Amino acid sequence: MKRLRYQLPYSQSYTVQLQLPQSFLLALALMMAPLAAAFAQTANDSIPVLEYGEPLEFEIGGVKVVGADFSDDNAIISIAGFRVGDKIRIPGPDVQKAIKALWKLRLFTDVQVVKEKTIGDIVFLEIHVQERPRLTRHSYRGVKKSVHDDLNDEVNKYLLKGGIVTENVKVNAREAIEEYFIGKGFLDARATVTEITDSIRANSVRLVFDIDRGDKVKIRNIEFVGNNNVKGKKLRKKMEDTKEKRRLFASSKFIKAEYEEDKDAIIAFYNTLGYRDAQIVKDSLWRDADGLLNTRITIDEGNQYYFRNISWKGNSIYDEQTLASVLSIEKGDIYNQELLQTRLSFSQDGRDVSTLYMDNGYLFFQVDPIEVSVENDSIDLEIRIFEGPQATIDKVVIEGNDRTHEHVIRRQIRTKPGQKFSRSDIIRSQRELMNLNYFNPETLGINTPVNPQRGTVDIEYTVEEKPSDQLELSAGWGGIQGVIGTLGVSFNNFSLRNIFNKESWKPLPQGDGQRLSLRAQTNGDFFQSYNASFTEPWLGGKKPNSLTVAGFFNRFAFGARGTESYRSLSIKQATVSLGSRLKWPDDNFVASTSLNIQTLSLDDWAQNFSTDQGERVDNGNFNNFSITQTIVRSTVNDPIFPKDGARVSLSVQLTPPYSLFNPDRDYASETVSERFRFVEYHKWRLDVDWYTPIVGDLIFKAQAKIGLIGFYDSRIGTSPFERFQLGGDGINNQQFGFAGVNIISLRGYEVTDLPANIGPNGQQLATPVYNKYTVELRYPISLNPSSTIYVLAFAQGGNAWQSTKEFNPFDLRRSAGMGLRVFLPMFGTLGFDYGIGFDKPGAERSLKGLGDFNIILGFEPE
């Protein structure tokens, strides 16, 4: 019996026992004789040849790891299962198990277990490993840098810097890149990965992804089969993201996830038409010779169904007539599952059964419509109600207000401890907090943890403060007026009571919701304007009664004082206003009353002021004492970028009817300055704004404005002051403060483009009546409270008249255009509009001749 050494897989050394003929062994011994002497010494030092059939038991005297530069030696030894002092049989299964355990780590390309030496029955082992390469970096070729960050988000799920690079890792990363572009409509996108040795670090590689995204695969045709009752054109409109390529610049792409959502939208549309059994039984996709995609959707419409009998079960609080009135679904109506769920669960206008219960405290209310009978084309419903107990508000918690005092927030919210739970109160509270404009509307959170055992609910409001103060510091060129400097500050969350508390100055006392505004403008002798205002929104702290105290001084002057060329206008005004929230017709109404005391001094001032008879009002002192009553109803949900709601404002401004107190006065013999020394008029304004979402964040705004000023006595006529000037960008109303007229913007037109604004001698006039209509589409680029940005497209029409007899609400100067708005908390609203006035008199019929560019600085003009 002889023994031969044989190398087995995993680089283990074993002895295999073979039976060979004696003659073969003798010949082999003669052939090997010359070499025996040469290797005699080596044979004496080698590891003993072991009998495979008779393994020997050794004690492990030591274990070393060879070739592990990145892996921990102790970890490798531990995973292999070798411990010094343990017994091991060689040959035996322990070595094979160790190699398999290390292979499972997928960290190495080669693993061997070698006996270093033996001393008696003690063996010393070496674990030889060859580590897989490590990743140092990766890069892309064939795509723009603008998509690298997005690609990194995808491949970083599989690639780890310093991690092991395996074939599986490379395949996953490559497929992630392809899936990313396929998800963008590039169905032919392909990526290859190249592994390149990186000289930066030993045993490291970098991966280069070569990407060919190809062209977007457009859809040539979307065909419907089986749509016998709904036209294919209408169904294609319901596919919001999957569109045919019909026009040159029409958007068309195929994204599988969006395609599946559009198929669901088709079925949902069928359900609204009463086809409750409608389903897509098959859809086919194929590419034509031009590479365009075609799809055929086969629909089984089923039968159209109608509501028949609707019964209620489980209702004890409200009778069936009341519930049926809220549901507003009659026998014979088309069976519309979407409408049914809306009327039962949640309607935007609050007209649903769930709101009826939840506004009465039934937080645990549940409703479940069950089809109890389907006969031919009619369906009977049983609406099962679980009313549950009424829930009472236990605690109202406010978190996140690090600047605004808690009482300012609590006085705005409608949910109070001890009250019954009301979903409408929560929605209203959310709107009131947003209208404060102190908090980020995107992060405003409301949580309602319930305690069913006690029948109570907590209301938790989480707010995030945002900057609300504004600073205006600017210098601009005013044409003949020269450089005009402006310094203004508005503190919109001021605290007057803490003004003497040094600790509250951060940098100013804040948190009580008061508003303090200071502003100064001047360019020296020509123009000076100073105004200040203070508003306390909760006078007394218990009710939402506001107090505003304001005043301003404006002075315009041309020429040198004391010379014939000197002319000036000075206006002084003080205002005290009281406002309160009404409870009738509902608490969305706010009424305010203002007392205004104003004096105007004119010295050869030729602009804006004239009588109905065309007399110029240019000299004298005039007193304007008036009371203004304003009623506003507002349901607007966000003052910066409204997405929903409406605002209606009606105001009337009245002076005492001085002429009625002295009916025998001979006004015809008086000069203009004597006739209007005490100005009298009644002035009416109506402003309406309405906002509604179209799709997603695309918002539609409609606006209407009308204003007129009338007189008490025809002998005097209309006041030359307090009139309206329509046209331009409206910025003069802010740039030059109050100038005795109300300046109203009209995009696409200058003031001089409206005939009513020009007098017989070419001077600018103000008018006693105007109207303006606007529609806008608004889309936000950023709703970040630190910089709200949105673009808009508008269509507008307006006009002005020199008398109410000439007023025609349909005789409009039309315009259309686009604009941009940026709201920065420190500077207010900035932006521009470019409008094209279609009815400019005498203008060149070109884009340049009809176009007009307007700038918005600090505020949105009227």
C-alpha positions, 0 to 999 in steps of 0.5 A: 500500500502506497500513498499519493498527494492530491490537491482538492478544491478550495486549495486543501491538501488531502492524502488519497489511498490508491491500490496499484499493481506491484509492477507499476510501482517498481517501474515508477520507483526506478524512474524517480530514483535520480530525483530522490537524492536531490529532494531528500533534505526537502522531504525531511522538512515537509509536512508529513504525508497523512493517511487519508483513510486514517486522519490524525487529530491535532491541536490548533497551536495558531492561526494566521491570515495572509492577504487580508488588507481590508478585512479584520484578521480576527473576524476571518478566523472567527468566521472560519471557526478555528480557535487556538487549543481546539482539536482538529482532524486532518484530513477532516470536515473542519477545513472544508466547513471553514472555506465554505463559511468564508466563501459565503461572505462574498468578500474574496475571490480565492480562499485556501487553508494551508498547514504552516507547520506541525510540532508533534501533535500541534498544527499551525494553520494559515488562511490565505485569502484574495480580497475582492476590489473595493470601490473608490468612486463612480462616474457617468458618461453620456448624460448631462451633469444636471441628472447626476444627483438623481442618478446618484440617488438611484445607484447609491442604493447599491454602491458604497464607497469603500465597499466590495465590488461584485458582479451583482452590485454592478448589475443592480446599479446598471439596471437602476440607471436604466429604470430611472430613464425608462421611468422618464419615458426613455424606453430604449435607455441602455447603460454599461459599466466598466471596472477600472483599476484605481491607482489611488489605493491598492486593490481598488477600482472605479466604475464608469457608467456609459449611458445611452438614454436614447429618445423618448418614446412617444405614443402615436395612437391610443385606441379603445375597443368596446367603448360603445357608450363613451367616445374615445376622445372623452376617455383619452382626456381622462388619461392625464399623463398618457397622451398621443402625439398629435401636434408638433409641440404636444407632450407625449411620453410613455411611463408605465406607472402613470399609464396604469394610473390613467387606466384606473382613471378611465374605470373611475370615470365609467363608475361616475356614469353608472357603469359600476362593472366596467373593467379593462379586460385587455390592453396591448402595447407595440412599437411600429416601424417608426419606433412610436408606441401604439396601445389598444385598450379593450373595455367591457363597459357592463350595464349602466345602473341607477339609484333606487331605494336608499334606506338608513340604519343605525341613525338616532341623532338625525332622522332620515329626512335630514340625512337624505337632504344632506345626501341629495341623491334622488331615486333614478339618479345615475349610480355614481359611487364617487358622488356617494362617497363624497356626500357620505364622507368628505365634501370640500364644501362641508356638505356631507353626512360625516361633517354633519355628525363630526361637527356635533362631536361624534368623532367616532362616527362611521358610515358604510353604504351596502348594496342590498339589492341589484335588480336589472339596472337598479340598485337599492342601498342600505346606509349603515351608521355607527354614531358612537359617543360624542367626543369632548376636547380635553387638551389643546396643545401648541408646539413650535412657537418660539417667537409668537406668544401662545395667547396670540395663537390660542385666540385665533383657534376655534377649538377650546378645552371642554367643547364638543369636537368639531371638524369644521372648527379645526379647518377654520382654526387652520385657516386662521393660523395661516392668515396670521402670516407668522407660520409656514403653511406647508408645515402646519400640522394638526394631530387629534389623539383620541382616548376612546375610554374617556371619550375625549380627544386632544388637539395638537397644533404644530407650527413653524415660525417664519420671518414676517417683518419687512425692511425697505431700503432703496433709492430710485430715479424718479425722472424729473424728480431725481433720486428718491430715497426710501427707508421703511420698516414693518414689524408684523408681530410686534409687542408694545407692552414689552418695549421697556423689557430689555430681555425681549429685544431680539432684536425688537420686542415681538410675539403679541401680533401687533403691527408697527409700520414706519416709512420715510421717502424724500429726494430733498425739496421736491418730494417728502413723505412720512407715514406711521401706523400701529395696529392692535388686532385684539383690543383688550385681549378678549375679543377680535376688536382691532384698533388702528392709529395712522398718520401721514404727511406728503409734500410735493413741490416744483421750483423755488419757493417765492418764485413764479414757477413754484407750485406745491401740494401738501397733504396731512392726514390722521386716521383712527379705525375700529374693527370687529368680527361679526357673528351674523350672517357668519363669523367670516365677516369683519366690519371696520369704521374709520374716522379720517381727518385730512387737509390739502394745501395747493399752490398753483398745482395743476395735476389731477384735480378738476371739477365736472365743469372742467375747472382746474383746482390748483390753489387753496386749502381744503378740508376733508373730514370723512367716515369710512365703513367697510365690510369684508367677508374672507375665506381665503386660506393663505395671504401669500399664495391663496389656493382656495376661498374668496374675499369680498369687500364693500366700503363706503366713505362719507363726508358730512353733507355741508350743502344740505345744512345751507340750502340758500348758499350761492355756490355759483358766485364762489370760487373753486377754492371757496366752494370746496373748502370743506369737501363733500362726497359719498364714495363707494368701492366693491372688490371681489377676489375668488380663488380655486384650484384647477389641477394640483397647484395650478390656481385660478383667480378671478377679480372684479373691482368697481369704484365711484364717487358721487355728490349730495348737491348738483350745484357743487358737483363731484369732488375734485379729490378722492377720485380714481386714476386707472392705468399704469402699474399702480406703483405711484400709490406706494412710491408717492404715498397718498396724492389725493387720488386712488391709483389703480393699476391696469396692466398693458396701459399707461395712464395716458392711454385712457382718454378719460384720464386726459384733460382738454389741455393735456393735463392728467385727470382723475375720474369719478368712476372706474371698473376692472376685471381680471382673471389669472392662472397662477402656478408656484415654483416655490412655496418655501416661506423664505421665498415664495415664487410663482408665475402667472398668466392674466387677462384683464379689462378695465376703463374709467369715465368722467361721469357716472352717466357715461359708465358702461361696464362692458366698454373695456380696455383689454389686455393679456400677458404674463408675470412673475412674483417673488415674496421675500419676508424682509422686502415684501412682494417683488416681480414684474408683469408684461402686458399687451394692451389690445385697445391702445389708441393710436398705438403701432399694431406690433408687440413693441407698440402694444406691450407694456412692462410693469414693476412690482416693488414691495406690495401687490398694486390695486 
